[in-house]
Amino acid sequence: MKSINEHLNLPVGNAVEVWYCTPEFMREAYFNNFGDFDPSNMKKTHSLLFSFMDAEGTDDREAILGMLSRMMQDWHDGEFNPTLERLGIQHTSLSPGDMVRFAKDGAIYVAKCYGWYQIG
């Protein structure tokens, strides 16, 4: 089985991390209630799905977030269901409350229904 990085054609690394909401947190996140979210303990409310390097090295966050938004909609055909189940994730497409963390400065962006906003 291919890794998620191979499937999405993204270089392996830890410059950009993609975190998906756990089912318990997803409802709250959908309604923009981040009261239980702790940026220093993301594992409490999210599971790290994968990470990758910014191949261009531009740190163009708008471009990276846009690329992820496009790529993560209906991004697999069931191939990664065992991985998602192991992580306790019950959704496949990028959804409100899922997060992207940039390791360079720890900035965290949250997916909304339309677009992103920065919380950390």
C-alpha positions in Angstrom: 0.0 0.0 0.0 1.3 3.5 -0.9 1.8 6.0 1.9 -0.4 9.1 1.9 2.6 11.2 0.9 3.1 8.9 -2.1 -0.5 8.9 -3.0 -0.7 12.8 -2.9 2.8 13.1 -4.5 4.2 15.1 -1.6 7.8 14.9 -0.3 8.1 13.3 3.2 9.2 15.7 5.9 7.8 17.6 8.8 7.7 21.2 7.6 3.9 21.1 7.2 1.6 18.8 9.3 -2.0 17.9 8.5 -4.1 17.2 11.6 -7.6 15.8 11.4 -10.3 16.3 14.1 -11.2 13.4 16.2 -14.9 12.5 16.1 -15.4 13.9 19.7 -14.1 17.3 18.7 -15.5 17.6 15.2 -19.0 18.8 16.2 -17.5 21.6 18.3 -15.0 22.6 15.6 -17.8 22.7 13.0 -19.5 25.4 15.0 -16.2 27.2 15.6 -16.1 26.3 19.3 -12.5 25.8 20.1 -12.8 26.0 23.9 -11.2 22.6 24.4 -8.4 23.1 21.9 -4.9 23.4 23.3 -2.2 24.2 20.6 0.4 22.7 22.9 -1.5 19.4 23.1 -3.1 18.9 19.6 -3.3 15.2 20.2 -6.2 15.8 22.6 -8.5 16.9 19.8 -6.8 15.9 16.6 -4.8 13.1 15.0 -1.7 13.7 12.9 -2.6 12.3 9.5 0.6 13.1 7.6 3.4 15.7 7.2 5.4 16.9 4.3 8.1 19.2 3.2 7.4 22.5 1.3 9.2 21.3 -1.8 9.5 24.8 -3.2 10.8 26.2 0.1 8.8 29.4 -0.4 6.7 29.2 2.8 3.8 30.5 0.7 1.1 29.6 3.2 -1.8 30.7 1.0 -0.6 28.5 -1.8 0.0 25.5 0.5 -3.4 25.8 2.1 -5.1 26.2 -1.3 -3.2 23.1 -2.6 -4.3 21.1 0.5 -7.9 22.2 0.1 -8.0 21.0 -3.4 -6.1 17.8 -2.9 -7.8 16.7 0.3 -11.3 16.7 -1.2 -12.2 13.1 -2.1 -8.5 12.3 -2.0 -8.7 8.5 -1.8 -10.7 5.6 -2.8 -10.8 3.7 0.5 -7.2 2.7 0.3 -6.4 4.5 3.5 -9.5 3.5 5.6 -7.4 1.2 7.8 -5.0 4.2 8.6 -7.9 6.5 9.3 -9.6 3.9 11.5 -6.3 3.3 13.4 -6.1 7.0 14.1 -9.8 7.2 15.2 -10.7 9.5 12.3 -14.2 9.0 10.8 -14.0 11.4 7.8 -11.8 11.4 4.7 -12.2 14.8 3.1 -10.7 17.9 4.6 -13.4 19.2 6.9 -14.1 22.2 9.2 -11.9 21.9 12.3 -9.1 20.0 10.6 -5.8 21.9 11.0 -2.5 22.5 9.3 0.5 23.3 11.4 3.7 25.0 10.0 6.7 23.7 12.0 8.8 26.7 11.2 7.0 29.0 13.6 4.2 26.7 15.0 1.4 28.7 13.2 -1.8 26.7 13.1 -4.5 27.2 10.5 -8.0 25.8 10.9 -10.2 24.7 7.9 -13.5 26.4 7.7 -16.4 25.7 5.4 -14.8 28.2 3.0 -11.2 28.9 3.6 -8.9 29.0 6.6 -8.2 31.1 9.6 -5.1 31.2 11.8 -5.5 30.5 15.5 -1.9 30.0 16.6 
